[in-house]
Amino acid sequence: MIQNYLKHKTFDGKSINETTTGMFLNWIYRKTSEKANSCCWFEKIFNIQRCLPAIKSQCALLMLLLATGGCQALPPKPTGYTPGIGTMLVVPMEAPPLEVIPDLIETRIPVYRQYQFQSLPLSVMLEKKIYRSPGGVLIAGYVSEDDSVAPADDLHPVADSSGTAPLEESWSPSLALAQEAVSQLNAGRVKTVISQTYNRLPMAKENRNANLGHWHDAVRQWYGQDKSAVDYRQREPMNRVDAVVEVGIGAYRIFDVQTSLMVLLKLIDPDTGQVIGKAKAKSFSAEDSAQALLSPDGANFKQLVQKIGAQLITQGLDDLGLSPSLSGQNLSAVQTEINY
């Protein structure tokens, strides 16, 4: 019976007999059989009870290993289940400003490069602001009085009571990747539309400044919520969608020549606001410097974010069970994750 179990039980597509664990179990089986046969011979001369302790101990070890091997072969138990989805709404979240290291003021105004070699840092002489690059990318960095860029005073339109706001005129990574998600889902024959507004991060008005710590805290808070702060039952076209995908941005910066990006996705039941699943994916590219990517109009940077982001959206949708290959079927279980 044990040999048949080992022959037919599989792990990672292989018979357990083909694995190291299987060979070890077979060895124990042979030893156990030899001991049993030996005891049968001694039974004619001595009492069989002399052999029973050894057999019992080896059988107990065998059962323990079989139980352990069986647990390892089973897939992790899913934490939720996504029913069949026919129509979806994709909502971009408010995105944090881009962080650039070293600060771009050193390339806009080269005289500021000398301050890194002096006792007074730039933070003493200048204040960080959120400003728009010539291509419309929002950046958190130092701005001087005689600078070629100006603080973005109209950074965030006033949100309504639902916690949403009109889409900004500035280019936004979350909006660009929300559009990418719509394209991928529609290509997978899931009827998908994009929201005409974006969702605000849970931040106080006074914290919407160049202090990126406030933004990171707000992103963590949003991603950690198990229920959406927005009542999707009150929004159009909610009477035509089965699920909502919120698209957020986590890590988002250029450090020297390395551009890093993290995409965060949340799958939501529009009727209850309950989060069905979460997914995150992160990657980076070392193609060029910030100055080369953002000058003159930021087109190279936007293309790079689109390129990296498209792959991350694909990975995130797959983790949520929304892969185009699954469209039209009952979607698989979703493994939720709350770490960011």
C-alpha positions, 0 to 999 in steps of 0.5 A: 500500500505504501509503495502504491502511494509513493508511486502515484503521489506527485509533487511538482509534476513528479512521482514522489519516488523520483524525489529525494524525499521519495527515495528516503521513504522507500529506504524506510519502507525496505528497512521496515519490511526487513525488520518485519520479516526478521521478526516473523522468523524470530517469532518461531523462537521468541515472542513477537513483542520483542520486535514490535517497538522497533516496528512501531517507531519506524512506522510512526516516522514513516507516517510523519514523513508521509504527512509532511510530504503530502502537506508540501505537495498541496497548493496554498489555501486561497484566501478569497474567491472571485466570481465570473466578471463580465464588466469592470471599472478601472480607477486611477488613484492619486499618485505621489510626485516623482522623487529625483536624486540628485536634485534637478536644480543642480542641472537647471542651475549649475551654481547649486552644485557647489553647495554639496561641498560646503557646510550648508546643505541645500535644505538650509538655503532652499525649500522643497516644492512640488513643481511641473516639469516642462512635460507636465511630470509632477516632481518634488524638489528644490525650487529657487526664486530665479528658477525656470520652474514654478511651484504647482499651486493648482496641484490638486483640484478640490475633491467632492464629498465622495473622495474623488476629484476630476482628472488632472491636466498634468500627466499622471503615472497612475492614469497612464497605467489605469489606461493600460489596464483598461487596454489589457482587460478589453483585449482579454474580452472583459468589457472595461471602462476607465473612471472620469475621476481619480480617487484621492489618497487619505491625506490631510490638505496640509500634507500634500506637499513635497514631503514624500514621507506623507505621500508614502504613509498615505499610499500604505494606508490606502493599500492596507484598507480592506474596504474602499473609502469610495461608495461605488454604488453612487457612481456611474456607470456602476449599474453596468460593472461587476468589479472595480480595479483601483490602480495606485503608485508606490515606489516612484523615483529616479536615482542617478540612472535607475528608474524604479516603479511599483504598481499597486492594484486593488480589486473591489466589489462595487456593491459592498466596497469590500476588497476582494484581492490585492496585488503589487509588482515592482521593477526598475530600469537603468536606461538613462539619467533623469536629465536625459529622460525628463528633457526637453518635454519628458517624452522619454520618461513617460515612455519608460514608465509606460514600458515598465508599467505595462509589464507590472500591470500584466503581472498584477492582473494575473496575480488577481486572477484577471489574466486575459486567458481567464476571461469568460470563465469563473476566475480563480481564487485571489491571494490577498496581500496587505504588505507594502 
